[in-house]
Amino acid sequence: MIRQRKPLWVLAAGLAMLAGYVDAIGFLRLGGLFVSFMSGNSTQLGVAIAGNANGVAVAAGLLACFVLGVVLGARVALAAGRRRKPAVLALVTLLLALAASVGTMTAAPMAALFLLVLAMGAENNVFQRGGEVSVGVTYMTGTLVKLGQNLAVASAGGPRWRWLPYLLLWAGLVVGAVTGAALYPLHGLNALWGAVAAAGVLTVMAWRVGPVQAWERS
């Protein structure tokens, strides 16, 4: 993350905000499961296997959809080459639009939620280096670890501000979650159209940032 240019820090924080927004809506709709935080769903799967067989299928389905979304996003990234950022985000925007349409125009809300999971899986392909995720934008455990490590380095006389991008990323997710949680009770799944609009703006931002640089491919 520290190697990213400042416009990319802003883009990453925007993606984290989008993930937090969508995840809050999914969490409230699913009553305790997530559409982007798969560590939580893995724990929920384990709990369901141990004592509540009725929850196994949903948790397992969410996990499978997330992996499928990662695969789909990775294939789009490979096909798009140096323009993978806007290409992947265009896919995310499309999946979110499908989720919003299905969720608000049909009686199949679970289908909309699985589409959200696909979108969140795909989103993790925006930032890559050497074919692997370089910045996780839908999960924050690693980000908080790096925040703490870089605060320790700063307190020991090292670079003073290397921790700031990690704080920005975490704060983006929290702000997005607060917004999603505030809007869902008022608008239900119609609140997903806000995510569609945000994803469209982020797609344009990613295009304006320019093609992938050489250091991002190594």
Steps between C-alpha positions, in 0.01 A plus 500: 500500500777747581630476143171622355476854366269731692216480240507124547474540877183701444367238258576220748323688780202551270489127425516421871215745559295327228571161659399625844178649362402182317605274787291693752192463281568130449566446871171662598306310235660164581476548875864440587672376185717707268529564128866609504655385831564131439698438820181573691299272273758222544456523878123502455528190280694321771243594762218387270667165435541447873146576601267649239478308177250749359770768472759285324362537147478879509846553650656250261320657205629846590856370525474320167356809329782715636765267358311492170496880499876509558550259209273706274675824592842342450407381152379850409823647641710261292305583186520877560877508554628841606146639517389241753393749766215663305412168334457323833308793641270502198425135581436590864264778392310262271464237774381760749248632249369147444477450876310827547264413214432148626463616859254777429303369202449132587410285797844338510710696751741209557595507133584869539718426802693229318561750218638741761742230615615448140562874471700515822712204396572661164591832665808345661667479157531876457835519680743227399872449491657191349155351437397518867301746709720789615232698685204324658200729478227279648680376812695697759685258731822520298458875462473548877807282553697718256362813666629380836837393360557833330395691812764301686761589236403869520522499879850351473624784278415352159284656225241713674199463270518152345207392718264763356384311186398204716297722730336659195408157365349384830314828550354471150346163580355624830352814345345291223354258754350784704341645186360166384364420845332840519338478156384137498222545762367793297525359149551124525679349201432820304803630689710283268453755224727727701768230477446479124552875465811491720647209303443691178687802638785275615519345153551844349761581765684178421506588130635846573776357721641341187632157404676264737862599566800271464552467878141375536570210262815376677 
